[in-house]
């Protein structure tokens, strides 16, 4: 063809057009084409008016796409002018009401070069994306960033609900690389948010390389719609280096505030950006508040968005911190990295770093009480989310009300269920409560705002002279939440493992008040466990205890002091005391001051039997515990041989090595009943007696000092009504015994001095003695009947054996029963010794010899 220009005019329509791989599909395409070609078909010009009902490219879909294009050129280079509009574009997480593009440029065998403008309106993020954006800040709720992040995420979600904008753009490439620049971008949302770039500002995206990169230069301003406001300026030089500065207005929300010093940027052609600023942050912190937290932020931002803070040591300070009633004034700590390593880094690989705090020394107040927190080195491994704290020490209050907790090591790690860790070598003491907690160890957990601890500890007395032996617990639990400590533990005696009591403790940090409930379900004393194994106060007081104690107590403490109370009881217990064995002891003891071992007055102890040598049955003692190991005996009484045995009021001090004194009154004792109670069946007696027995005790021994028993007016009689055990007394002896086997006396006095467990000296004085009924009468008795006689008798013997010895004078079977086993053993030993002496020196086998 010569001088002919082929021309194609007319519409083209189709059902659909798809790429071979199905990645792009156009539905109902149509095009009105006006194309004119040169006669050699090597150049062309024309215009096209095209549309599709829908266009799908991967996850992006566009409805009603229209395109008006003008073009002119050759296969090597064709100039195009494009005006495209679509009614609706949507993807997996976004949608736009309208999108339009005006572009001009050249396409051909070389990389395309285009410039133009893109505009969109009524764009929005998906509802799911906006919800996820708001939910993503939940982990910051208890931090100063929480309110700020919540406000910003809500504002960003509102911005993404309806947003429009425009930007000029250029598209170019070389070889396998392509680059698109957005110039002077403008964004505006129905929420009031805006983002505006200066005419020379541009944001570039380079793709086709191994690592795509985003580059920026120019000046931008942003803010509105409750988003942070400020400006950003970046300058890029010809060598690829960049410098910049960002200025942000302080951002506030619900009492939280973040202020950043001007953020300075610098970088090189590698894309590594140097960032330097300082943040000042105020806001809520774990139920409290932090004011003016000052954090240096110096480091690098990589093209991938990864951030690394400078290594070395950085000081973090705060103007004031208030948490759970605790308030710290101006304070600071140093955060140090490993040599040559960044302090921390954050990026696609997560958070990494190893931070060391050389030591902690913080001072503050809790209400009106001072407190201090100190420690040795602390280490934080951000990669593994583990940390440890050595030689931690916490002190609250001062003087007698000081509460202290310290630990050799506290370690922790992050898990899906919260922070967990171990506590080793801890000890503590709560205020004026005279108890110390030692050897605390266990596993702790911090989750849902609550700190819990499960482990063991030892409980000891804080008094200079311990009132009880160390108690141990292997099942202690503790929970700290909302400023309140709740703890439970069961305690046992350390050596034998005997269960002593269960405790329930609550302590409120805000005002330093709290309580401890103590429950003794049944503490049994037997041959395996005795009171002196629990408390040294029992030494020298009681021994060989058989019985059990039940009861409960409560200790309350507050800033103004400690109070305690309790009720404990025992029933039918037996024991050995200084004044002799006790059985059938039953008492309920109510304490006004449990810690000080002080009781209310009028405590009653009922005793079936006390036997200091003479059994005393069914008695009752009224007493009061005064504290400091002192007991006020308010009185006591026992029925005794037809009369009474009464105990005088006195105070006994068991806290010092000293003699303790008791005084007993004998009132109206019937001689006949007295003798019958001891089995003196061969003696009859009449008369009533009164007296006083002063008793001194030291250790587990006692003695009577100047005890005196007197017969009442009218006297009485003594008569032997049994048979003589020895018929061969002789005439005179039988004559005398018959005359004196029944005596009548006007007065009788017994004086007792000596040890209850040793020699007792007994002086007996009979006055106005005469023959009684049944005595043999003869000329001698008739001759002396009118003479008043006085008998003075002194007996020295072990007190507990005295009555037995007297009975043995007329009943030898008693002595035989007591002494026969010892006599038989002695006989056997003597026979064995005699046999040994009669054995030959040389054995028979060696005889005879020459």
Secondary structure, DSSP 8 states (H G I E B T S, - for coil): --S---EEEEEEE-SEEE-TTSSEEEES-EEEEEEEE-TTSSEEEEEEEEEEEEEEETTEEEEEEEEEEEEEEESSEEEEEEEEEEEEEE-SSEEESEEEEEEEEEEESS--EEEEEEEEEEEEE-HHHHHHHHHTTGGGTTSTHHHHHHHHHHHHHHHTTSEEEEEEEEEEEETTEEEEEEEEEEEEETTS-EEEE-TT-EEEEEESSSS-EEEEEEEEEEEETTEEEEEEEEEE-TTS-EEEEEEE--EEETTEEEEE--EEEEE-TT--EEEEEEEEEEEEETTEEEEEEEEEEEEEE-TTS-EEE--SEEEEEESEEEETTEEE-SEEEEEE--TTS-SEEEETTEEE-EEEE--EEEEEEETTEEEEEEES-EEEETTTTEEEEEEEEEEES-GGG-EEEEEEEEEEEEETTEEEEEEEEEEEE-TT-SEEEEEEEEEEEEETTEEEEEEEEEEEE-SSS-SS--EEEEEEEEEEETTEEEEEEEEEETTT--EEEEEEEEEETTTTEEEEEEEEEEEEESSS--HHHH-GGGTTTEEEEEEEEEEEEEEEEETTEEEEEEEEEEEEEEEEETTEEEEEEEEEEEEEETTTTEE-S-EEEEEEEEESSSEEEEEEEEEEEEETTEEEEEEEEEEETTEEEEE--EEEE-SSS--EEEEEEEEEEEHHHHHHHTT-TTEEE--EEEEEEEEEEETTEEEEEEEEEEE-TT-EEEEE-S--S-S-S-HHHHHHHHHHSEEEESEEEEEEEEETTSEEEEEEEEEEEEE-TT----HHHHHHTTS-EEEEEEEEEEHHHHHHHHHHTT-HHHHHHHHHHHHHHHHHHHHHHHHHHHS-SS-GGG-S--
